[in-house]
């Protein structure tokens, strides 16, 4: 894995450790010996991690650019986390890009145990906003994703697209691709769609999904709601990615 900042490679390692914490995206920790010299400037700022102890923060400098608090290191690790000793993590959003070999990692490092299954169904799904029916279908796709409530995707033809207003807001999912959003009247970001989803989940490309905590979504006549802890906290696209740049194998 490699890190690019200020137009140069600042870290390059075959011994990166990925840290998985509940409710957080994976974080890559690089051995200090695999980080370019003079890139890190220690600061007096420290924080306290509830599981990993005191954490010191660094300024990242390269190519005439500076990222305040662009990297951190756990300096009082408990014995069970000793593997992270002498390792540095870089703030994802502050860096230009992260790479695995020659391919850019988009959104965040992926979890090899993360799974997505898509199933065709004939169940009835109706979406309403106030007194208007926004979508009505008997052929939705059910998307099951590790750690999240099932999401239901509606064919474009079964959605009243005149009720949806495209907005500039986008997010990026390393497992599905670049996601566009829609307002439904005053219901901001009530719907979303992957216009060109990754090949592994291409079945949802162009389909529309709706947020049951923002608009009314009924499955077989029963109102849906997200269970506690299953709300998605999405990342924005890295450095204004286009759909094409977000495709696997595209070099940045």
C-alpha positions, 0 to 999 in steps of 0.5 A: 500500500502507498500514500500520495501527498504533495505530488509525491509518495510519502509512504510505501509498505508491504507490511501495512496493518489494517485496523477494524473497529466496530462502526468505523471504516478500516484504517491503514497503519504504516510502519515508521520505517516505510514512511519518507523522511521529513514528512512528519512533524510532531505536534503537542496535540494529543487525544485519548482513544478509548481502547488504544490509549493516548494518541499523538498527532502529526503535521504531514509535509510534502511538495510544499503542502501541509496537512495539519493533524494529517497523521496520528500514532498511538503512543501508550498502547495496551498489550493486546494492541502492541502490533500497532507500536511504531506505526502511523496512520494517515488521515484519509481525507487529508491525503491526495490518494491511497494505492494498492500496487498501481490501483487507487483505493477509493473511498476507504480501505475495503474489508475482505469479509464485507459481503453484498447479496442482491435478490430479485423479489415480487414483493410489493413496495410503495414509496409515498411523500405526503399524499403523492406516490413516488414509486410503486413496484412488484419487482424491487431488488433487495440488497443485503450488505454486511452490517446494514439493514436491507435496502430496496432498489426500484426499477427506474420505470416504476419511479415517478422521476418527475417527483425527484430533483437531482442534487449535487451531493454525491457519496462513494462506496468502495463496494458499489461505486459512486452514488447520486442523490435526489430531493423529493420535494422538501424531503432532502436526500430522500432517494439515491441511485448508483448510475453505474455500479461496480460489476459485482453489483451491476444489477442495481445500476440505474435503480432508485432506493429510498430512505425510510426515515425521510419518506414513507416506504411500505413493504407488503403494506408494512411501514419500514424503518431503520433499526438503531445503529444501522444508519449509513454514515457515508463518505464523500467522493475522494477529490471530486471523482467522476463516475469513470474515475470511480471504476476499478482499475482506473489510474488517477 
